[in-house]
Amino acid sequence: MKAIILCAGYGNRMSPLTNGTHKTLLKVGSETIIDRILNSLNNNNILKVVIVTGYLDQQLKRHINENHKNLIVEYVHNNRYRETNNIFSLALAFEQTLIDDDILLIESDLIYNKHVLNQAINSNYENVALVSPYKIGMDGTVVQLSSQKIVNIFPPHLHDENFNLFDKFKTLNIYKFSKEFCQKEFKKLLIHYARSVDDNCYYELILGIIIYMQRQDVFAEIIDNNDWFEVDDPNDLENALFQFNTDERINILNKNFGGYWHFDIIDFCFIRNVYFPSKSVMAELKNHMPNLLQNYGSKQRNLNQKLSYVLQYSSENLIALNGASQIYPILKNIWRDKKGLIPNPTFGEYYRIFNNFETYDITLEFKKEEIRSKIEGSEVVVFVNPNNPTGSIIESNIIWKLVNTYPNKKFIIDESFIEFSNEKSIISLLETEPKNNVIVIRSMSKSYGLPGIRIGFVYTTNTELSKTISDEIPIWNMNSIAEFYLEIILKNKRSLKQSFEQTKTDRDVFIEKLKTIPYLKNVFDSHSNFILFEISKENDMIANLDDILLNKHNIYIKNVSSKFKNNNYYFRVAVRLPQENELLINALKTLSLSTQ
């Protein structure tokens, strides 16, 4: 068997990484793309290789000649690589290469596991394409199957807005063709088409013609989506690294801090309401998407009013935010020189507000006497209620008493998870009894289920503070999708409330199941849609539990051990759908058996 690898392209979507480097010489982990392909051929004892070059051909040839001396490499040069497509490169290979064996055709932008080539090489079919079920994010040619037989081929230019991709299979761009098929059918028609009709199209078009004319059957071998990756742009390099280098997975996720739609994981790290938006809300968003994308959002006054309709609070006291995180740098500008009092543990936003602060402990229980003594020496007091990451809560009436007891102290009250508790928001008290020393922060992304569109707000009855904050808010602060979401929530408030109640039920069940895991020293009660658990430092075999779960089960959890001082290991997990929670429980039980 002889391999043909198409390497002529410039890789313009890879710019600027390919400005001075051939695309196949980019590394995924410690190995270049071309080395991965050639090593896989060598491992399968395919030593005759035809490589079609174009862009930076001397650089590529030098690398291959220096690093793959055991291969018998023949080069074909496409000097029109900038203006032609893969059909022309393959035509050149067919014209200049002796087809004296079966052909393994590979495009050069692929990363795949070692066994993938085996499915083509060892297939019972003479002419076969490797394919995978289509999923969002895939580009390029797709096929339609009847059993394992390819009955239609659809190159990208045939994918109009009404084209259904989800019943199709994406080609890996790895094919095995028999010598007889190449000589009698494929070679002649492809060269004629490339030379006389169109040299800037895809060779799959010719395969489609042959199949349509019933001149030759081509079959499919189905490959799992996790076994390969097509590298088209710089983002794909990191995504491929995640897929094929397990040592880097946890670092990639932690570094990115989001953008996880690329990765095949169950995300127990980031927190959202999994029961809302409902299917009907999502359908309405989808139906309005073209119009929303083509229109600007409203000014701030309108946003505040629409938010008021949803929350049933006074619009004069509300400021809609592009996510709650927008408020932290504004508060830093206002209070950076004030002494803060911050709960411990909490996350970094509040530490960054104040140049000078001390903390009060919230790990196991709220100690009123401790905080009273510390409030005396502070100027701004922070409550995160429910606390993140512990899930503990302070009764709203206790906070209210402190607000009244210390009218000269400022209070920041973060209620981002309050909907999942049984406590009423402090805002309901402020509505009837305004206080100039209180600002309430709420992230709606976590409770209303769409963190991707960024919605949050602050509430304060202090008109001077409200004006100071509003002056820092830019025009068109919220995108039109988020604004429209506020509108459609109004007719879905019943299902929203039901989502909170269902989450609380699921959480309580989840907690009880977590308590059955022997090595979990403590599973904290929670008043939010996440749960904190503790592992004793003696269980150092699973100190990197987050890494283990990710690589063995594709489950991503939040390691918050650095928030605690006793050297034990702490992890926070989101409350997801019951079947997903059960997957985590079973994964933890599996680890329990391995540690005994």
C-alpha positions in Angstrom: 0.0 0.0 0.0 1.2 3.5 -0.9 0.2 6.7 1.0 -0.6 10.0 -0.7 -0.5 13.0 1.7 -1.8 16.4 0.5 0.4 19.1 2.0 0.3 21.9 -0.6 -2.0 24.4 1.2 -0.9 27.7 2.7 -3.1 27.2 5.7 -4.4 30.8 5.6 -6.8 30.2 8.5 -3.8 29.3 10.6 -2.3 32.8 10.1 -0.2 34.2 11.8 1.1 30.8 12.9 1.8 29.8 9.3 3.4 33.0 8.2 6.8 31.5 8.3 6.1 27.9 9.2 4.4 25.1 7.2 1.1 24.2 8.7 2.1 20.6 9.1 5.2 21.6 11.1 3.0 23.2 13.8 3.2 21.2 17.0 0.3 19.6 19.0 2.0 18.9 22.3 5.6 17.9 21.6 5.0 16.4 18.1 4.4 18.1 14.7 1.3 17.3 12.7 3.3 15.7 9.9 5.4 13.7 12.3 2.3 12.2 13.8 1.0 11.2 10.4 4.2 9.8 9.1 4.9 7.9 12.3 1.4 6.3 12.1 2.2 5.2 8.6 5.5 3.7 9.7 3.8 1.9 12.6 1.5 0.3 10.0 4.5 -0.7 7.8 3.4 1.7 5.0 6.8 3.0 3.9 6.1 4.3 0.4 4.7 7.9 0.7 3.9 10.5 -1.9 3.7 14.0 -0.5 2.2 16.8 -2.5 4.0 20.1 -1.5 3.3 23.7 -2.2 3.7 26.4 0.4 7.2 26.4 2.0 8.0 23.2 0.2 11.7 23.3 1.0 11.1 23.7 4.7 8.7 20.7 4.7 11.0 18.5 2.6 14.0 19.3 4.8 12.1 18.3 7.9 10.8 15.1 6.5 14.2 14.1 5.0 15.9 14.7 8.3 13.4 13.0 10.5 11.9 10.1 8.5 14.9 8.5 6.7 13.3 5.1 6.8 10.4 6.1 4.5 10.6 6.1 0.8 9.3 9.5 0.0 8.4 10.9 -3.4 7.5 14.6 -3.7 5.1 16.2 -6.1 5.1 20.0 -6.2 1.9 22.1 -6.7 3.2 25.5 -7.7 -0.3 26.8 -8.0 -1.2 26.0 -4.4 -2.6 29.5 -3.7 -5.2 29.4 -6.5 -6.2 25.7 -6.6 -7.9 23.3 -4.2 -7.2 19.7 -3.2 -8.6 18.3 -6.5 -5.6 19.8 -8.3 -3.1 18.5 -5.8 -4.5 15.0 -6.1 -4.6 15.3 -9.9 -0.9 16.1 -9.9 -0.1 13.1 -7.7 -2.1 10.8 -10.0 -0.3 12.3 -13.1 3.2 12.1 -11.7 3.0 8.9 -9.5 2.9 5.3 -10.6 -0.3 3.8 -9.2 1.1 0.4 -8.6 -0.6 -0.4 -5.3 -3.6 0.4 -3.3 -3.7 4.0 -2.1 -4.2 5.4 1.3 -5.1 9.1 0.8 -4.6 11.4 3.8 -5.0 15.1 4.2 -2.4 16.8 6.2 -4.5 18.7 8.8 -5.4 15.7 10.9 -4.6 14.4 14.4 -5.8 10.9 15.1 -5.2 8.0 17.5 -2.9 5.2 16.5 -5.6 2.7 15.8 -7.6 4.9 13.4 -5.5 4.0 10.3 -6.0 0.4 11.1 -9.7 0.7 10.4 -9.0 1.8 6.9 -6.1 -0.5 6.2 -7.8 -3.6 7.6 -11.3 -2.8 6.3 -13.0 -5.6 4.4 -14.0 -3.0 1.8 -11.7 -2.2 -1.1 -12.7 1.4 -1.3 -13.5 3.0 2.1 -13.8 6.4 3.7 -13.3 7.0 7.4 -16.2 9.0 8.8 -17.6 10.2 12.1 -21.2 11.3 13.1 -21.5 15.0 12.4 -21.4 17.3 15.4 -21.5 21.1 15.7 -18.1 22.7 14.9 -17.2 20.3 12.1 -16.4 21.7 8.7 -16.0 20.2 5.3 -17.4 17.3 3.3 -20.2 15.1 4.7 -21.7 11.9 3.5 -25.0 10.1 3.7 -25.0 6.4 4.5 -27.2 3.5 3.8 -25.9 0.9 6.3 -22.1 1.3 5.6 -22.5 2.2 2.0 -22.0 5.9 1.0 -25.0 6.9 -1.1 -24.3 10.7 -1.3 -21.4 13.0 -0.9 -21.9 16.7 0.0 -18.9 19.0 -0.3 -19.1 22.3 1.6 -20.4 24.4 -1.2 -23.6 22.3 -1.2 -24.4 23.1 2.5 -27.1 25.8 2.1 -29.1 27.2 5.1 -31.7 24.4 4.8 -29.2 21.6 4.6 -29.6 19.1 7.4 -26.1 18.1 8.7 -27.3 16.1 11.7 -28.2 13.0 9.9 -24.8 13.0 8.0 -21.3 11.8 8.7 -18.2 13.9 8.4 -15.3 12.6 6.4 -12.0 12.4 8.2 -10.3 12.9 4.8 -8.7 9.5 5.1 -9.5 7.1 2.3 -8.4 3.7 1.1 -8.8 3.1 -2.6 -7.9 0.0 -4.5 -5.3 0.2 -7.3 -8.0 -1.0 -9.8 -10.5 1.7 -8.8 -7.8 4.4 -9.0 -6.6 3.3 -12.4 -9.9 2.7 -14.1 -12.3 5.2 -12.6 -11.0 7.8 -10.1 -7.8 8.9 -11.8 -9.1 9.6 -15.3 -12.2 11.5 -14.2 -10.5 13.5 -11.6 -7.6 14.6 -13.8 -10.1 15.5 -16.6 -12.3 17.5 -14.2 -9.3 19.3 -12.6 -7.7 20.2 -16.0 -10.8 21.0 -18.0 -13.6 22.0 -15.7 -12.6 23.3 -12.2 -9.2 23.1 -10.4 -10.5 25.0 -7.3 -12.9 22.5 -5.9 -12.8 19.3 -3.8 -11.9 15.8 -5.0 -14.8 14.5 -3.0 -17.0 16.0 -5.8 -15.5 13.4 -8.2 -16.2 10.6 -5.7 -19.8 11.9 -5.5 -20.2 11.7 -9.3 -18.8 8.2 -9.4 -21.2 7.1 -6.6 -24.2 8.8 -8.2 -23.4 7.2 -11.6 -23.1 3.8 -9.8 -19.7 3.2 -11.3 -18.2 2.1 -8.0 -19.4 1.5 -4.4 -17.5 3.3 -1.6 -18.1 2.3 1.9 -17.6 3.9 5.3 -15.8 2.9 8.5 -17.2 4.8 11.4 -14.7 6.4 13.8 -15.5 7.7 17.2 -15.4 11.5 17.3 -12.9 11.4 20.2 -10.3 9.5 18.1 -9.5 12.3 15.7 -9.4 16.0 15.2 -9.1 18.3 12.2 -6.8 21.3 12.7 -8.0 24.2 10.6 -7.2 27.3 12.7 -5.1 28.3 15.8 -8.0 27.5 18.2 -8.0 24.0 16.9 -4.4 23.4 18.1 -5.3 23.8 21.8 -8.5 21.8 21.3 -6.5 19.0 19.7 -4.0 19.2 22.5 -6.8 18.8 25.0 -8.1 15.8 23.1 -4.8 14.0 22.6 -2.6 15.0 25.6 -4.3 14.0 28.8 -1.5 15.5 30.9 -2.5 19.0 29.7 -6.3 18.7 30.0 -6.8 20.1 33.5 -4.4 22.9 32.9 -6.1 23.9 29.6 -9.5 24.0 31.3 -8.3 25.9 34.3 -6.4 28.4 32.2 -9.3 29.0 29.8 -11.8 29.5 32.6 -14.6 29.0 30.1 -15.2 28.4 26.4 -15.9 24.7 27.2 -18.2 24.2 24.2 -15.2 22.8 22.4 -14.6 20.0 24.8 -16.4 16.8 25.4 -16.8 17.1 29.1 -19.5 17.1 31.8 -18.9 20.5 33.4 -19.4 20.3 37.2 -17.0 23.2 37.7 -19.1 26.1 36.4 -22.5 26.7 37.9 -25.8 27.3 36.2 -29.5 26.4 36.5 -29.8 23.2 34.4 -33.6 23.4 34.3 -33.8 26.9 32.8 -34.2 28.1 30.2 -36.8 25.6 29.1 -37.0 24.2 25.6 -39.7 26.7 24.7 -37.6 29.6 25.8 -34.6 28.3 23.8 -36.8 27.9 20.8 -38.0 31.5 21.0 -34.4 32.7 21.3 -33.4 30.6 18.3 -36.3 31.9 16.2 -35.5 35.5 17.0 -31.7 35.1 16.7 -31.3 36.6 13.2 -33.2 39.7 14.1 -31.5 40.1 17.4 -28.0 39.8 15.9 -28.8 42.5 13.4 -30.1 45.0 16.0 -28.5 47.1 18.8 -29.7 46.7 22.3 -31.4 49.5 24.3 -30.0 52.2 26.5 -29.5 51.6 30.2 -32.8 53.1 31.4 -34.7 50.7 29.2 -32.6 47.8 30.5 -33.2 48.7 34.1 -36.9 48.9 33.5 -37.1 45.5 31.8 -35.1 44.1 34.7 -37.5 45.7 37.1 -40.5 43.9 35.4 -38.7 40.5 35.9 -37.6 41.1 39.5 -40.6 43.2 40.6 -38.2 45.7 42.2 -38.1 49.5 41.7 -36.3 50.4 38.5 -34.8 53.5 40.1 -32.7 51.3 42.4 -31.6 48.7 39.8 -28.7 48.9 37.4 -28.5 46.1 34.8 -25.0 44.7 34.3 -23.2 42.8 31.6 -22.7 40.0 34.1 -22.1 40.7 37.8 -18.4 40.7 37.3 -18.8 44.1 35.6 -19.3 45.8 39.0 -16.1 44.7 40.7 -13.7 47.1 39.0 -16.2 49.9 39.5 -16.4 49.2 43.3 -12.6 49.1 43.4 -12.5 52.6 42.0 -14.9 53.7 44.7 -13.7 51.9 47.8 -10.1 50.7 47.1 -8.8 52.9 50.0 -11.5 51.7 52.4 -10.7 48.9 54.8 -12.8 45.8 53.8 -14.1 42.9 55.8 -14.4 39.8 53.6 -15.7 36.3 54.2 -13.2 33.5 54.2 -13.4 31.5 52.0 -14.6 33.4 49.0 -13.3 34.1 45.4 -10.9 36.7 44.3 -13.1 39.5 43.2 -13.5 40.9 46.7 -9.9 40.6 47.6 -9.1 42.8 44.5 -11.5 45.6 45.5 -9.7 46.6 48.7 -6.1 47.5 49.2 -6.5 46.8 52.9 -8.8 44.1 54.3 -9.3 41.4 56.9 -11.4 38.3 56.8 -14.0 36.5 59.0 -14.5 32.8 59.0 -17.5 31.3 57.3 -16.2 27.7 56.8 -18.5 25.8 59.2 -20.8 28.4 60.8 -21.4 32.1 61.0 -20.0 33.6 64.3 -21.9 36.7 65.1 -19.6 37.8 67.9 -16.5 37.5 65.7 -17.9 39.6 62.9 -19.3 42.3 65.3 -15.8 42.9 66.7 -14.3 43.0 63.2 -17.0 45.3 61.8 -15.9 48.0 64.3 -12.5 48.3 62.6 -13.7 48.1 59.0 -15.4 50.5 56.6 -16.9 48.1 54.0 -18.4 44.7 55.0 -18.9 42.0 52.4 -21.5 39.2 52.7 -21.6 36.5 50.0 -24.9 34.9 50.8 -25.1 32.0 50.1 -21.4 31.7 50.4 -19.3 30.4 47.4 -17.7 27.9 47.7 -19.2 26.5 51.0 -22.9 26.9 50.2 -23.6 28.1 53.7 -26.0 30.9 54.3 -26.6 33.6 56.9 -30.2 34.5 57.8 -31.2 37.7 56.0 -32.6 39.1 59.3 -29.2 38.8 60.9 -27.6 40.8 58.1 -30.4 43.3 58.3 -29.8 43.8 62.0 -26.1 44.5 61.3 -27.0 46.9 58.6 -29.2 48.8 61.1 -26.6 48.5 63.9 -23.8 50.0 61.8 -25.4 52.7 59.6 -22.0 54.3 59.0 -20.5 51.2 57.6 -21.0 50.2 53.9 -22.4 46.7 53.2 -21.9 44.7 50.0 -24.3 41.8 49.9 -23.7 39.3 47.1 -26.9 37.2 46.6 -25.9 35.5 43.4 -27.3 32.1 44.5 -30.2 33.3 46.8 -32.9 31.7 44.6 -31.7 28.2 45.5 -32.0 28.9 49.3 -35.1 29.3 51.5 -34.0 32.8 52.6 -35.7 36.0 51.2 -33.5 38.5 49.5 -32.4 41.5 51.5 -33.8 43.6 48.6 -37.4 42.9 49.8 -36.5 44.7 53.0 -34.7 47.6 51.2 -37.8 48.1 49.0 -39.9 49.1 52.1 -37.1 50.5 54.2 -34.3 52.1 52.1 -30.8 52.1 53.4 -28.0 54.3 52.1 -25.3 51.9 53.3 -26.2 48.8 51.3 -25.5 47.6 47.8 -26.8 44.2 46.6 -25.1 42.3 43.8 -26.7 39.5 41.9 -25.4 37.3 39.0 -28.4 36.1 37.0 -26.3 33.9 34.8 -26.1 31.3 37.5 -29.8 31.2 38.4 -31.4 32.0 35.1 -29.3 29.5 33.2 -27.6 31.4 30.4 -24.1 32.4 31.5 -23.0 32.8 27.9 -25.1 36.0 27.5 -23.9 37.7 30.7 -26.7 39.2 32.9 -26.4 40.6 36.4 -27.4 43.6 38.4 -26.8 45.8 41.4 -29.5 47.2 43.6 -29.0 50.2 45.9 -31.3 52.9 47.3 -28.3 55.2 47.7 -28.9 57.7 44.9 -25.4 59.1 45.0 -23.8 55.6 44.8 -26.2 54.6 42.0 -25.2 57.7 40.0 -21.5 57.0 40.5 -22.0 53.4 39.2 -24.2 54.4 36.3 -21.7 57.0 35.1 -19.2 54.1 34.7 -21.6 52.0 32.6 -21.0 52.2 28.8 -23.7 52.8 26.3 -25.2 49.5 24.9 -24.0 47.7 28.0 -26.1 44.6 27.4 -26.3 42.8 24.1 -29.7 42.4 22.3 -29.9 38.7 23.1 -29.6 39.3 26.8 -32.1 42.1 26.6 -34.6 39.9 24.7 -34.1 37.2 27.3 -35.3 39.6 30.0 -38.4 40.1 27.9 -39.3 36.5 27.4 -38.7 35.5 31.1 -41.9 37.4 31.9 -44.1 34.8 30.4 -42.0 31.9 31.8 -41.7 32.9 35.4 -43.7 29.8 36.6 -41.2 27.4 34.9 -38.4 29.5 36.3 -39.7 29.1 39.8 -40.2 25.4 39.2 -36.5 25.1 38.1 -35.4 26.6 41.4 -37.5 24.1 43.4 -36.4 21.1 41.3 -32.7 22.1 41.7 -33.1 22.2 45.5 -34.7 18.8 45.5 -31.9 17.4 43.3 -29.3 19.0 45.5 -30.5 17.4 48.6 -30.6 14.0 47.0 -27.1 14.6 45.6 -25.8 15.5 49.0 -27.1 12.3 50.6 -25.5 10.2 47.8 -22.2 12.0 48.2 -22.2 11.2 51.9 -22.1 7.5 51.1 -18.6 7.9 49.5 -16.2 6.6 52.2 -13.3 8.8 51.6 -15.3 12.1 51.6 -14.5 13.4 55.1 -17.2 16.0 55.0 -20.0 16.9 52.6 -21.2 20.4 53.4 -24.9 21.2 53.5 -25.7 23.7 50.7 -28.2 26.4 50.1 -27.1 26.9 46.5 -26.9 24.9 43.3 -23.4 23.5 44.1 -22.0 21.3 46.9 -18.6 21.4 48.6 -16.9 18.3 49.9 -13.7 17.7 51.8 -11.1 14.9 51.5 -8.6 14.3 54.3 -5.0 15.1 53.5 -4.1 11.5 54.4 -5.9 10.4 51.1 -3.1 11.8 49.0 -3.7 9.2 46.3 -6.7 11.2 45.2 -5.4 14.7 46.0 -5.7 15.4 42.3 -9.3 14.2 42.1 -10.2 16.8 39.5 -7.4 15.5 37.2 -8.4 11.9 37.7 -12.1 12.5 37.1 -11.3 14.5 33.9 -9.0 12.0 32.3 -10.9 8.8 33.4 -14.5 10.0 33.1 -14.5 13.4 31.2 -16.0 15.0 34.4 -14.6 18.4 35.3 -14.9 19.6 38.9 -13.6 22.7 40.8 -10.6 22.3 43.0 -10.9 24.9 45.8 -8.3 23.5 48.2 -6.4 26.8 48.1 -9.3 28.5 49.8 -8.8 26.6 53.0 -6.0 26.5 55.5 -6.0 23.0 57.0 -4.2 21.2 54.1 -7.1 19.0 53.4 -8.5 18.8 49.8 -11.7 20.6 48.9 -13.7 20.3 45.8 -16.9 22.1 44.6 -19.4 20.4 42.3 -22.3 21.9 40.5 -25.8 20.4 40.8 -26.6 19.1 37.4 -29.3 16.8 36.0 -29.9 13.7 38.2 -28.5 11.4 35.6 -25.3 13.5 35.4 -25.1 13.7 39.2 -25.3 9.9 39.2 -22.4 9.7 36.7 -20.3 11.6 39.2 -21.4 9.5 42.1 -20.5 6.3 40.2 -17.1 7.7 39.2 -16.4 8.6 42.8 -17.4 5.1 43.9 -15.1 3.6 41.4 -12.2 5.6 42.9 -13.3 4.5 46.3 -12.8 0.9 45.3 -9.3 1.6 43.9 -8.2 3.3 47.1 -9.1 0.5 49.4 
